[in-house]
Amino acid sequence: MLHFNGTFVGDRMVWELGLFDDTYKDDGVMVSFHPPYQLSEREAINYLKAHLPEEEKGWLNFTSRKWTLNLTLFKAYFHDGLVSMLRGEDTPEPSEGIIYLDFSLPTQLTPDLFEGKLDMIPEVTHRDVFKETKTSINFIFTYEQLMENKPKRIFLSHKSADKPLVRSYRDVLKTLGFEPWMDEDDMKAGDKLHRSIAQGFKDSCAAIFFITGNYIDEKYLATEVDYAMTEHYAKGDRFKIIVLIIAEPGENTKVPELLQQFVYKQPKTQFDGLTEIIRALPIKIEHITFTD
């Protein structure tokens, strides 16, 4: 388990980053805060609320009776050490307030998993160090939790004339538990078009291009293909580009040149199209439960 070990020094934190496998064997991350003296569980939590430095409040905060860890800001704060650690690179040079220990470790964690937010429940522990009892406030999250937390949105790329068709796919995907991104649902009046679309791709784990005879604007298509490729390079196998050719009987719909680099399918029915989508997605339907 990757360990971020923070010690209060005056009004700031000094961090040590390294491998911690003495107690916790799961693949994941432990973020520990060490008050300057022994405290009970309640005292330790209250101490952290009162003394957490402003820099750390950027990625860890307590509101509405719960702790929330912003993974995106956490990654930005520890960026050099975290990325080097997960990529198995050499230990980086120490920076102000951060000390890097020997952290070569086998792990499934990758930098792209550190996105979004996690609700956390701190664990207060005590350990004896040189005949003195030390208190730690630990926030722990595992690889499995990060996988569960990763973006599950699916970007639906289409032309306006094909909205009725795409809405039917969107509705079924929603029913199955997925989170489709569609401009009419996810863009508000006044939003900047390209910025909103770029964020839509960033928040997604897949992009589906619905290609019909209406999809002929190469400039419009190039922008969305570029966004999709950016996410694919950043997320690897955790972002899929899915191309569906939707053609009426007897209609010869050509695959745009920009999309010919990808495997594409031409389903005969919408059911076949949904089957192809579900097979290609990097996330799967795992839990089947009774309705309320």
CYANA upper distance limits for C-alpha pairs under 8 A (distance plus 0.5 A):
  1 MET  CA     19 LEU  CA      6.51
  1 MET  CA     20 PHE  CA      5.87
  1 MET  CA     21 ASP  CA      6.27
  1 MET  CA     24 TYR  CA      7.08
  1 MET  CA     25 LYS  CA      6.87
  1 MET  CA     26 ASP  CA      6.60
  1 MET  CA     27 ASP  CA      5.62
  1 MET  CA     28 GLY  CA      5.55
  1 MET  CA     29 VAL  CA      6.07
  1 MET  CA     30 MET  CA      7.46
  2 LEU  CA     17 LEU  CA      8.14
  2 LEU  CA     18 GLY  CA      6.61
  2 LEU  CA     19 LEU  CA      5.42
  2 LEU  CA     20 PHE  CA      6.39
  2 LEU  CA     27 ASP  CA      8.23
  2 LEU  CA     28 GLY  CA      6.62
  2 LEU  CA     29 VAL  CA      5.19
  2 LEU  CA     30 MET  CA      6.70
  2 LEU  CA    103 PHE  CA      8.40
  3 HIS  CA     16 GLU  CA      8.46
  3 HIS  CA     17 LEU  CA      6.30
  3 HIS  CA     18 GLY  CA      5.85
  3 HIS  CA     19 LEU  CA      6.07
  3 HIS  CA     20 PHE  CA      5.89
  3 HIS  CA     29 VAL  CA      6.40
  3 HIS  CA     30 MET  CA      5.40
  3 HIS  CA     31 VAL  CA      6.56
  3 HIS  CA     32 SER  CA      8.06
  4 PHE  CA     15 TRP  CA      7.14
  4 PHE  CA     16 GLU  CA      6.47
  4 PHE  CA     17 LEU  CA      5.34
  4 PHE  CA     18 GLY  CA      7.33
  4 PHE  CA     29 VAL  CA      8.11
  4 PHE  CA     30 MET  CA      6.63
  4 PHE  CA     31 VAL  CA      5.18
  4 PHE  CA     32 SER  CA      6.64
  5 ASN  CA     15 TRP  CA      5.93
  5 ASN  CA     16 GLU  CA      5.48
  5 ASN  CA     17 LEU  CA      6.73
  5 ASN  CA     31 VAL  CA      6.65
  5 ASN  CA     32 SER  CA      5.48
  5 ASN  CA     33 PHE  CA      7.00
  5 ASN  CA     34 HIS  CA      8.37
  6 GLY  CA     13 MET  CA      6.45
  6 GLY  CA     14 VAL  CA      6.07
  6 GLY  CA     15 TRP  CA      4.94
  6 GLY  CA     16 GLU  CA      6.98
  6 GLY  CA     31 VAL  CA      8.07
  6 GLY  CA     32 SER  CA      6.26
  6 GLY  CA     33 PHE  CA      5.32
  6 GLY  CA     34 HIS  CA      6.65
  7 THR  CA     13 MET  CA      5.97
  7 THR  CA     14 VAL  CA      5.80
  7 THR  CA     15 TRP  CA      6.99
  7 THR  CA     33 PHE  CA      6.49
  7 THR  CA     34 HIS  CA      5.46
  7 THR  CA     35 PRO  CA      7.29
  7 THR  CA     36 PRO  CA      8.25
  8 PHE  CA     12 ARG  CA      6.52
  8 PHE  CA     13 MET  CA      5.29
  8 PHE  CA     14 VAL  CA      7.10
  8 PHE  CA     33 PHE  CA      8.01
  8 PHE  CA     34 HIS  CA      6.93
  8 PHE  CA     35 PRO  CA      6.52
  8 PHE  CA     36 PRO  CA      7.08
  9 VAL  CA     13 MET  CA      6.20
  9 VAL  CA     14 VAL  CA      7.16
 11 ASP  CA     51 HIS  CA      7.97
 11 ASP  CA     53 PRO  CA      6.88
 12 ARG  CA     53 PRO  CA      6.20
 13 MET  CA     53 PRO  CA      7.71
 13 MET  CA     97 GLY  CA      7.23
 14 VAL  CA     97 GLY  CA      5.08
 14 VAL  CA     98 ILE  CA      6.42
 14 VAL  CA     99 ILE  CA      8.31
 15 TRP  CA     97 GLY  CA      6.41
 15 TRP  CA     98 ILE  CA      5.06
 15 TRP  CA     99 ILE  CA      6.46
 16 GLU  CA     98 ILE  CA      6.28
 16 GLU  CA     99 ILE  CA      5.09
 16 GLU  CA    100 TYR  CA      6.21
 16 GLU  CA    101 LEU  CA      7.33
 17 LEU  CA     81 GLY  CA      8.03
 17 LEU  CA     98 ILE  CA      7.95
 17 LEU  CA     99 ILE  CA      6.77
 17 LEU  CA    100 TYR  CA      5.40
 17 LEU  CA    101 LEU  CA      6.28
 17 LEU  CA    103 PHE  CA      7.97
 18 GLY  CA    100 TYR  CA      6.90
 18 GLY  CA    101 LEU  CA      5.42
 18 GLY  CA    102 ASP  CA      6.46
 18 GLY  CA    103 PHE  CA      5.16
 19 LEU  CA    101 LEU  CA      8.34
 19 LEU  CA    102 ASP  CA      7.74
 19 LEU  CA    103 PHE  CA      5.68
 19 LEU  CA    104 SER  CA      8.03
 19 LEU  CA    105 LEU  CA      7.46
 20 PHE  CA     24 TYR  CA      7.88
 21 ASP  CA     25 LYS  CA      6.26
 26 ASP  CA    142 THR  CA      7.10
 26 ASP  CA    143 TYR  CA      8.43
 27 ASP  CA    107 THR  CA      6.76
 27 ASP  CA    108 GLN  CA      7.74
 27 ASP  CA    109 LEU  CA      8.22
 27 ASP  CA    142 THR  CA      6.33
 27 ASP  CA    143 TYR  CA      6.15
 28 GLY  CA    107 THR  CA      8.49
 28 GLY  CA    109 LEU  CA      7.71
 28 GLY  CA    140 ILE  CA      8.02
 28 GLY  CA    141 PHE  CA      6.28
 28 GLY  CA    142 THR  CA      4.38
 28 GLY  CA    143 TYR  CA      5.39
 29 VAL  CA    140 ILE  CA      6.28
 29 VAL  CA    141 PHE  CA      5.98
 29 VAL  CA    142 THR  CA      6.65
 29 VAL  CA    143 TYR  CA      8.48
 30 MET  CA    138 ASN  CA      6.96
 30 MET  CA    139 PHE  CA      6.17
 30 MET  CA    140 ILE  CA      4.96
 30 MET  CA    141 PHE  CA      7.14
 31 VAL  CA    138 ASN  CA      6.10
 31 VAL  CA    139 PHE  CA      5.57
 31 VAL  CA    140 ILE  CA      6.89
 32 SER  CA    136 SER  CA      6.65
 32 SER  CA    137 ILE  CA      5.98
 32 SER  CA    138 ASN  CA      4.88
 32 SER  CA    139 PHE  CA      6.89
 33 PHE  CA     48 LEU  CA      8.43
 33 PHE  CA    136 SER  CA      6.14
 33 PHE  CA    137 ILE  CA      5.58
 33 PHE  CA    138 ASN  CA      6.98
 34 HIS  CA    134 LYS  CA      8.07
 34 HIS  CA    135 THR  CA      6.57
 34 HIS  CA    136 SER  CA      5.33
 34 HIS  CA    137 ILE  CA      7.01
 35 PRO  CA     39 LEU  CA      8.45
 35 PRO  CA     44 ALA  CA      7.87
 35 PRO  CA     47 TYR  CA      8.11
 35 PRO  CA     48 LEU  CA      8.40
 35 PRO  CA    135 THR  CA      7.02
 35 PRO  CA    136 SER  CA      7.52
 37 TYR  CA    134 LYS  CA      7.12
 37 TYR  CA    135 THR  CA      7.49
 38 GLN  CA    133 THR  CA      6.77
 38 GLN  CA    134 LYS  CA      5.99
 38 GLN  CA    135 THR  CA      5.75
 39 LEU  CA     43 GLU  CA      6.01
 39 LEU  CA     44 ALA  CA      5.85
 39 LEU  CA    135 THR  CA      6.73
 40 SER  CA     44 ALA  CA      6.41
 41 GLU  CA     45 ILE  CA      6.85
 41 GLU  CA    124 VAL  CA      6.21
 41 GLU  CA    125 THR  CA      8.48
 42 ARG  CA     46 ASN  CA      6.70
 43 GLU  CA     47 TYR  CA      6.46
 44 ALA  CA     48 LEU  CA      6.79
 44 ALA  CA    124 VAL  CA      7.82
 44 ALA  CA    135 THR  CA      8.09
 44 ALA  CA    136 SER  CA      8.48
 44 ALA  CA    137 ILE  CA      7.45
 45 ILE  CA     49 LYS  CA      6.85
 45 ILE  CA    124 VAL  CA      8.48
 45 ILE  CA    137 ILE  CA      7.83
 46 ASN  CA     50 ALA  CA      6.69
 47 TYR  CA     51 HIS  CA      6.40
 48 LEU  CA     52 LEU  CA      5.83
 49 LYS  CA     62 PHE  CA      7.66
 52 LEU  CA     56 GLU  CA      7.05
 52 LEU  CA     57 LYS  CA      7.09
 53 PRO  CA     57 LYS  CA      6.81
 54 GLU  CA     58 GLY  CA      7.19
 55 GLU  CA     59 TRP  CA      8.39
 56 GLU  CA     60 LEU  CA      6.54
 57 LYS  CA     61 ASN  CA      5.87
 58 GLY  CA     70 ASN  CA      8.44
 58 GLY  CA     73 LEU  CA      7.32
 59 TRP  CA     68 THR  CA      8.49
 59 TRP  CA     69 LEU  CA      6.12
 59 TRP  CA     70 ASN  CA      5.28
 59 TRP  CA     71 LEU  CA      7.55
 59 TRP  CA     72 THR  CA      8.42
 59 TRP  CA     73 LEU  CA      5.72
 59 TRP  CA     74 PHE  CA      5.78
 60 LEU  CA     67 TRP  CA      7.57
 60 LEU  CA     68 THR  CA      6.29
 60 LEU  CA     69 LEU  CA      5.10
 60 LEU  CA     70 ASN  CA      6.84
 61 ASN  CA     67 TRP  CA      6.20
 61 ASN  CA     68 THR  CA      6.08
 61 ASN  CA     69 LEU  CA      7.29
 62 PHE  CA     66 LYS  CA      6.05
 62 PHE  CA     67 TRP  CA      4.93
 62 PHE  CA     68 THR  CA      6.87
 63 THR  CA     67 TRP  CA      7.05
 63 THR  CA     68 THR  CA      8.29
 66 LYS  CA    119 ASP  CA      7.47
 66 LYS  CA    120 MET  CA      7.65
 66 LYS  CA    121 ILE  CA      8.01
 67 TRP  CA    119 ASP  CA      6.32
 67 TRP  CA    120 MET  CA      5.70
 67 TRP  CA    121 ILE  CA      7.10
 67 TRP  CA    122 PRO  CA      8.44
 68 THR  CA    117 LYS  CA      7.18
 68 THR  CA    118 LEU  CA      6.16
 68 THR  CA    119 ASP  CA      5.04
 68 THR  CA    120 MET  CA      6.21
 69 LEU  CA     74 PHE  CA      8.08
 69 LEU  CA    117 LYS  CA      6.12
 69 LEU  CA    118 LEU  CA      5.75
 69 LEU  CA    119 ASP  CA      6.90
 69 LEU  CA    120 MET  CA      7.31
 70 ASN  CA     74 PHE  CA      6.53
 70 ASN  CA    115 GLU  CA      8.13
 70 ASN  CA    116 GLY  CA      6.65
 70 ASN  CA    117 LYS  CA      4.91
 70 ASN  CA    118 LEU  CA      7.05
 71 LEU  CA     75 LYS  CA      6.54
 71 LEU  CA    114 PHE  CA      5.40
 71 LEU  CA    115 GLU  CA      5.54
 71 LEU  CA    116 GLY  CA      6.03
 71 LEU  CA    117 LYS  CA      5.94
 71 LEU  CA    118 LEU  CA      7.73
 72 THR  CA     76 ALA  CA      6.91
 72 THR  CA    114 PHE  CA      6.18
 72 THR  CA    115 GLU  CA      5.07
 72 THR  CA    116 GLY  CA      6.35
 72 THR  CA    117 LYS  CA      7.98
 73 LEU  CA     77 TYR  CA      6.59
 74 PHE  CA     78 PHE  CA      6.87
 74 PHE  CA     79 HIS  CA      8.48
 74 PHE  CA    114 PHE  CA      8.28
 75 LYS  CA     79 HIS  CA      5.67
 75 LYS  CA     82 LEU  CA      7.41
 75 LYS  CA    111 PRO  CA      8.14
 75 LYS  CA    114 PHE  CA      6.76
 78 PHE  CA     82 LEU  CA      6.20
 79 HIS  CA     83 VAL  CA      6.37
 80 ASP  CA     84 SER  CA      6.49
 80 ASP  CA     92 PRO  CA      7.79
 81 GLY  CA     85 MET  CA      6.38
 81 GLY  CA     91 THR  CA      8.12
 81 GLY  CA     92 PRO  CA      6.99
 81 GLY  CA    100 TYR  CA      7.56
 82 LEU  CA     86 LEU  CA      6.69
 82 LEU  CA    111 PRO  CA      8.03
 83 VAL  CA     87 ARG  CA      6.58
 83 VAL  CA    110 THR  CA      8.48
 83 VAL  CA    111 PRO  CA      6.59
 84 SER  CA     88 GLY  CA      6.56
 84 SER  CA     89 GLU  CA      5.47
 84 SER  CA     90 ASP  CA      7.42
 84 SER  CA     91 THR  CA      7.56
 84 SER  CA     92 PRO  CA      7.73
 85 MET  CA     89 GLU  CA      6.75
 85 MET  CA     90 ASP  CA      8.40
 85 MET  CA     91 THR  CA      7.93
 85 MET  CA    103 PHE  CA      6.78
 85 MET  CA    104 SER  CA      7.27
 86 LEU  CA    107 THR  CA      7.90
 86 LEU  CA    109 LEU  CA      7.00
 86 LEU  CA    110 THR  CA      6.41
 86 LEU  CA    111 PRO  CA      7.43
 87 ARG  CA    110 THR  CA      8.07
 88 GLY  CA    104 SER  CA      6.62
 88 GLY  CA    105 LEU  CA      8.09
 91 THR  CA    100 TYR  CA      7.12
 91 THR  CA    101 LEU  CA      7.86
 91 THR  CA    102 ASP  CA      7.35
 91 THR  CA    103 PHE  CA      7.92
 92 PRO  CA    100 TYR  CA      7.46
 93 GLU  CA    100 TYR  CA      8.01
 94 PRO  CA     98 ILE  CA      6.58
 94 PRO  CA     99 ILE  CA      5.64
 94 PRO  CA    100 TYR  CA      6.64
 95 SER  CA     99 ILE  CA      7.33
108 GLN  CA    143 TYR  CA      7.64
109 LEU  CA    113 LEU  CA      7.48
109 LEU  CA    143 TYR  CA      6.85
110 THR  CA    114 PHE  CA      8.24
112 ASP  CA    234 ALA  CA      7.55
112 ASP  CA    235 LYS  CA      6.37
113 LEU  CA    146 LEU  CA      6.57
113 LEU  CA    147 MET  CA      7.42
113 LEU  CA    150 LYS  CA      6.77
114 PHE  CA    146 LEU  CA      7.77
115 GLU  CA    150 LYS  CA      7.24
115 GLU  CA    151 PRO  CA      8.43
116 GLY  CA    149 ASN  CA      7.87
116 GLY  CA    150 LYS  CA      7.76
116 GLY  CA    151 PRO  CA      8.30
117 LYS  CA    149 ASN  CA      8.32
118 LEU  CA    149 ASN  CA      8.01
120 MET  CA    139 PHE  CA      7.16
120 MET  CA    140 ILE  CA      8.30
121 ILE  CA    139 PHE  CA      7.31
122 PRO  CA    137 ILE  CA      6.76
122 PRO  CA    138 ASN  CA      5.93
122 PRO  CA    139 PHE  CA      5.49
122 PRO  CA    140 ILE  CA      8.12
123 GLU  CA    137 ILE  CA      6.26
123 GLU  CA    138 ASN  CA      5.53
123 GLU  CA    139 PHE  CA      6.99
124 VAL  CA    135 THR  CA      7.55
124 VAL  CA    136 SER  CA      6.13
124 VAL  CA    137 ILE  CA      5.09
124 VAL  CA    138 ASN  CA      6.67
125 THR  CA    135 THR  CA      6.36
125 THR  CA    136 SER  CA      5.76
125 THR  CA    137 ILE  CA      7.10
125 THR  CA    138 ASN  CA      8.14
126 HIS  CA    133 THR  CA      6.81
126 HIS  CA    134 LYS  CA      5.96
126 HIS  CA    135 THR  CA      5.13
126 HIS  CA    136 SER  CA      6.74
127 ARG  CA    133 THR  CA      5.96
127 ARG  CA    134 LYS  CA      5.86
127 ARG  CA    135 THR  CA      7.28
128 ASP  CA    132 GLU  CA      5.88
128 ASP  CA    133 THR  CA      4.89
128 ASP  CA    134 LYS  CA      6.65
129 VAL  CA    133 THR  CA      6.60
129 VAL  CA    134 LYS  CA      7.23
141 PHE  CA    145 GLN  CA      6.73
141 PHE  CA    146 LEU  CA      7.80
142 THR  CA    146 LEU  CA      6.91
143 TYR  CA    147 MET  CA      6.67
144 GLU  CA    148 GLU  CA      6.67
145 GLN  CA    149 ASN  CA      6.56
146 LEU  CA    150 LYS  CA      6.59
151 PRO  CA    203 ASP  CA      6.28
151 PRO  CA    204 SER  CA      6.00
151 PRO  CA    205 CYS  CA      6.29
152 LYS  CA    178 PHE  CA      7.11
152 LYS  CA    179 GLU  CA      6.68
152 LYS  CA    203 ASP  CA      8.35
152 LYS  CA    204 SER  CA      6.50
152 LYS  CA    205 CYS  CA      6.19
152 LYS  CA    283 ILE  CA      7.69
153 ARG  CA    178 PHE  CA      7.22
153 ARG  CA    179 GLU  CA      5.05
153 ARG  CA    180 PRO  CA      5.90
153 ARG  CA    181 TRP  CA      6.75
153 ARG  CA    203 ASP  CA      6.86
153 ARG  CA    204 SER  CA      4.73
153 ARG  CA    205 CYS  CA      6.35
153 ARG  CA    206 ALA  CA      7.65
154 ILE  CA    178 PHE  CA      7.96
154 ILE  CA    179 GLU  CA      6.56
154 ILE  CA    180 PRO  CA      5.05
154 ILE  CA    181 TRP  CA      6.10
154 ILE  CA    204 SER  CA      5.70
154 ILE  CA    205 CYS  CA      6.51
154 ILE  CA    206 ALA  CA      5.50
154 ILE  CA    207 ALA  CA      6.25
154 ILE  CA    208 ILE  CA      7.76
155 PHE  CA    180 PRO  CA      6.46
155 PHE  CA    181 TRP  CA      5.14
155 PHE  CA    182 MET  CA      7.12
155 PHE  CA    200 GLY  CA      7.18
155 PHE  CA    201 PHE  CA      6.73
155 PHE  CA    204 SER  CA      6.66
155 PHE  CA    206 ALA  CA      6.68
155 PHE  CA    207 ALA  CA      5.03
155 PHE  CA    208 ILE  CA      6.61
156 LEU  CA    166 VAL  CA      8.05
156 LEU  CA    180 PRO  CA      7.25
156 LEU  CA    181 TRP  CA      6.43
156 LEU  CA    182 MET  CA      6.24
156 LEU  CA    207 ALA  CA      6.55
156 LEU  CA    208 ILE  CA      5.61
156 LEU  CA    209 PHE  CA      6.93
156 LEU  CA    210 PHE  CA      7.99
157 SER  CA    182 MET  CA      8.28
157 SER  CA    207 ALA  CA      7.42
157 SER  CA    208 ILE  CA      6.36
157 SER  CA    209 PHE  CA      5.28
157 SER  CA    210 PHE  CA      6.69
157 SER  CA    224 GLU  CA      8.12
158 HIS  CA    162 ASP  CA      7.02
158 HIS  CA    163 LYS  CA      7.81
158 HIS  CA    166 VAL  CA      7.94
158 HIS  CA    209 PHE  CA      6.76
158 HIS  CA    210 PHE  CA      5.85
158 HIS  CA    211 ILE  CA      7.58
158 HIS  CA    215 TYR  CA      7.79
159 LYS  CA    163 LYS  CA      7.52
159 LYS  CA    214 ASN  CA      7.11
159 LYS  CA    215 TYR  CA      6.57
161 ALA  CA    214 ASN  CA      7.38
162 ASP  CA    166 VAL  CA      6.78
162 ASP  CA    212 THR  CA      8.34
162 ASP  CA    214 ASN  CA      8.02
163 LYS  CA    167 ARG  CA      6.32
164 PRO  CA    168 SER  CA      7.16
165 LEU  CA    169 TYR  CA      7.43
166 VAL  CA    170 ARG  CA      6.62
166 VAL  CA    210 PHE  CA      8.19
167 ARG  CA    171 ASP  CA      6.55
168 SER  CA    172 VAL  CA      6.96
169 TYR  CA    173 LEU  CA      6.65
169 TYR  CA    270 GLN  CA      8.33
169 TYR  CA    274 LEU  CA      7.75
170 ARG  CA    174 LYS  CA      6.65
170 ARG  CA    180 PRO  CA      6.48
171 ASP  CA    175 THR  CA      6.76
172 VAL  CA    176 LEU  CA      6.78
173 LEU  CA    177 GLY  CA      7.01
173 LEU  CA    178 PHE  CA      5.88
173 LEU  CA    179 GLU  CA      7.65
173 LEU  CA    180 PRO  CA      7.34
174 LYS  CA    178 PHE  CA      5.59
174 LYS  CA    179 GLU  CA      6.41
174 LYS  CA    180 PRO  CA      7.26
176 LEU  CA    285 ILE  CA      8.21
177 GLY  CA    285 ILE  CA      8.15
181 TRP  CA    185 ASP  CA      7.79
181 TRP  CA    186 ASP  CA      6.97
181 TRP  CA    200 GLY  CA      7.15
181 TRP  CA    204 SER  CA      8.32
182 MET  CA    186 ASP  CA      6.47
183 ASP  CA    187 MET  CA      5.82
183 ASP  CA    197 ILE  CA      8.34
187 MET  CA    191 ASP  CA      6.90
187 MET  CA    196 SER  CA      7.31
191 ASP  CA    195 ARG  CA      8.37
191 ASP  CA    196 SER  CA      7.12
192 LYS  CA    196 SER  CA      6.52
193 LEU  CA    197 ILE  CA      6.69
194 HIS  CA    198 ALA  CA      6.48
195 ARG  CA    199 GLN  CA      6.69
196 SER  CA    200 GLY  CA      6.60
197 ILE  CA    201 PHE  CA      6.89
197 ILE  CA    224 GLU  CA      8.49
198 ALA  CA    202 LYS  CA      6.80
198 ALA  CA    227 TYR  CA      6.75
199 GLN  CA    203 ASP  CA      6.59
200 GLY  CA    204 SER  CA      6.86
201 PHE  CA    205 CYS  CA      8.36
201 PHE  CA    206 ALA  CA      8.37
201 PHE  CA    207 ALA  CA      7.78
201 PHE  CA    227 TYR  CA      7.00
201 PHE  CA    228 ALA  CA      6.98
201 PHE  CA    231 GLU  CA      7.55
202 LYS  CA    231 GLU  CA      6.92
204 SER  CA    239 PHE  CA      8.12
205 CYS  CA    238 ARG  CA      6.64
205 CYS  CA    239 PHE  CA      5.06
205 CYS  CA    240 LYS  CA      7.11
205 CYS  CA    281 LEU  CA      8.40
205 CYS  CA    282 PRO  CA      7.56
205 CYS  CA    283 ILE  CA      8.45
206 ALA  CA    238 ARG  CA      8.48
206 ALA  CA    239 PHE  CA      5.49
206 ALA  CA    240 LYS  CA      5.04
206 ALA  CA    241 ILE  CA      6.28
206 ALA  CA    242 ILE  CA      7.83
206 ALA  CA    281 LEU  CA      7.14
206 ALA  CA    282 PRO  CA      8.01
207 ALA  CA    228 ALA  CA      7.14
207 ALA  CA    239 PHE  CA      8.35
207 ALA  CA    240 LYS  CA      6.92
207 ALA  CA    241 ILE  CA      5.56
207 ALA  CA    242 ILE  CA      6.56
208 ILE  CA    241 ILE  CA      6.67
208 ILE  CA    242 ILE  CA      5.16
208 ILE  CA    243 VAL  CA      6.27
208 ILE  CA    244 LEU  CA      7.77
208 ILE  CA    277 ILE  CA      8.41
209 PHE  CA    241 ILE  CA      8.28
209 PHE  CA    242 ILE  CA      6.72
209 PHE  CA    243 VAL  CA      5.33
209 PHE  CA    244 LEU  CA      6.64
210 PHE  CA    243 VAL  CA      6.91
210 PHE  CA    244 LEU  CA      5.71
210 PHE  CA    245 ILE  CA      6.80
210 PHE  CA    246 ILE  CA      7.27
211 ILE  CA    215 TYR  CA      6.23
211 ILE  CA    243 VAL  CA      7.77
211 ILE  CA    244 LEU  CA      6.52
211 ILE  CA    245 ILE  CA      5.35
211 ILE  CA    246 ILE  CA      6.37
211 ILE  CA    253 THR  CA      8.37
211 ILE  CA    255 VAL  CA      7.80
212 THR  CA    245 ILE  CA      6.74
212 THR  CA    246 ILE  CA      5.69
212 THR  CA    247 ALA  CA      6.54
212 THR  CA    253 THR  CA      6.72
213 GLY  CA    247 ALA  CA      7.90
213 GLY  CA    253 THR  CA      6.13
213 GLY  CA    254 LYS  CA      8.26
215 TYR  CA    221 LEU  CA      8.45
216 ILE  CA    256 PRO  CA      8.06
217 ASP  CA    221 LEU  CA      6.70
218 GLU  CA    222 ALA  CA      6.34
218 GLU  CA    256 PRO  CA      8.10
218 GLU  CA    258 LEU  CA      8.46
219 LYS  CA    223 THR  CA      7.08
220 TYR  CA    224 GLU  CA      7.34
221 LEU  CA    225 VAL  CA      6.59
221 LEU  CA    258 LEU  CA      8.35
222 ALA  CA    226 ASP  CA      6.54
222 ALA  CA    258 LEU  CA      7.43
223 THR  CA    227 TYR  CA      6.90
224 GLU  CA    228 ALA  CA      6.64
225 VAL  CA    229 MET  CA      6.56
225 VAL  CA    258 LEU  CA      7.97
225 VAL  CA    259 LEU  CA      8.29
226 ASP  CA    230 THR  CA      6.64
227 TYR  CA    231 GLU  CA      6.98
228 ALA  CA    232 HIS  CA      6.68
228 ALA  CA    241 ILE  CA      7.50
229 MET  CA    233 TYR  CA      6.60
230 THR  CA    234 ALA  CA      6.75
231 GLU  CA    235 LYS  CA      6.34
231 GLU  CA    236 GLY  CA      8.35
231 GLU  CA    239 PHE  CA      7.12
232 HIS  CA    236 GLY  CA      5.70
232 HIS  CA    237 ASP  CA      7.87
232 HIS  CA    238 ARG  CA      8.13
232 HIS  CA    239 PHE  CA      5.70
232 HIS  CA    240 LYS  CA      7.26
232 HIS  CA    241 ILE  CA      8.23
235 LYS  CA    239 PHE  CA      6.22
237 ASP  CA    282 PRO  CA      7.52
238 ARG  CA    282 PRO  CA      6.12
239 PHE  CA    282 PRO  CA      7.11
240 LYS  CA    280 ALA  CA      7.64
240 LYS  CA    281 LEU  CA      6.84
240 LYS  CA    282 PRO  CA      7.08
241 ILE  CA    262 PHE  CA      8.03
242 ILE  CA    262 PHE  CA      8.34
242 ILE  CA    263 VAL  CA      8.10
242 ILE  CA    264 TYR  CA      7.36
242 ILE  CA    277 ILE  CA      7.53
242 ILE  CA    280 ALA  CA      7.54
243 VAL  CA    259 LEU  CA      8.13
243 VAL  CA    262 PHE  CA      7.84
243 VAL  CA    263 VAL  CA      7.52
243 VAL  CA    264 TYR  CA      5.24
243 VAL  CA    265 LYS  CA      6.89
244 LEU  CA    264 TYR  CA      6.36
244 LEU  CA    265 LYS  CA      5.61
244 LEU  CA    266 GLN  CA      6.22
244 LEU  CA    267 PRO  CA      7.74
244 LEU  CA    273 GLY  CA      7.71
245 ILE  CA    253 THR  CA      7.72
245 ILE  CA    255 VAL  CA      7.86
245 ILE  CA    264 TYR  CA      7.63
245 ILE  CA    265 LYS  CA      6.56
245 ILE  CA    266 GLN  CA      5.09
245 ILE  CA    267 PRO  CA      7.63
246 ILE  CA    253 THR  CA      8.13
246 ILE  CA    266 GLN  CA      6.73
246 ILE  CA    267 PRO  CA      7.54
247 ALA  CA    251 GLU  CA      6.24
247 ALA  CA    252 ASN  CA      7.41
247 ALA  CA    253 THR  CA      6.49
247 ALA  CA    266 GLN  CA      8.23
255 VAL  CA    259 LEU  CA      7.09
255 VAL  CA    260 GLN  CA      6.83
256 PRO  CA    260 GLN  CA      7.01
257 GLU  CA    261 GLN  CA      8.36
260 GLN  CA    264 TYR  CA      8.33
265 LYS  CA    276 GLU  CA      8.10
266 GLN  CA    273 GLY  CA      8.24
267 PRO  CA    272 ASP  CA      5.79
267 PRO  CA    273 GLY  CA      5.61
267 PRO  CA    276 GLU  CA      8.42
268 LYS  CA    272 ASP  CA      6.88
268 LYS  CA    273 GLY  CA      8.07
269 THR  CA    273 GLY  CA      6.83
270 GLN  CA    274 LEU  CA      6.66
271 PHE  CA    275 THR  CA      6.73
272 ASP  CA    276 GLU  CA      6.78
273 GLY  CA    277 ILE  CA      6.81
274 LEU  CA    278 ILE  CA      6.66
275 THR  CA    279 ARG  CA      6.66
276 GLU  CA    280 ALA  CA      6.72
277 ILE  CA    281 LEU  CA      6.71
278 ILE  CA    284 LYS  CA      7.99
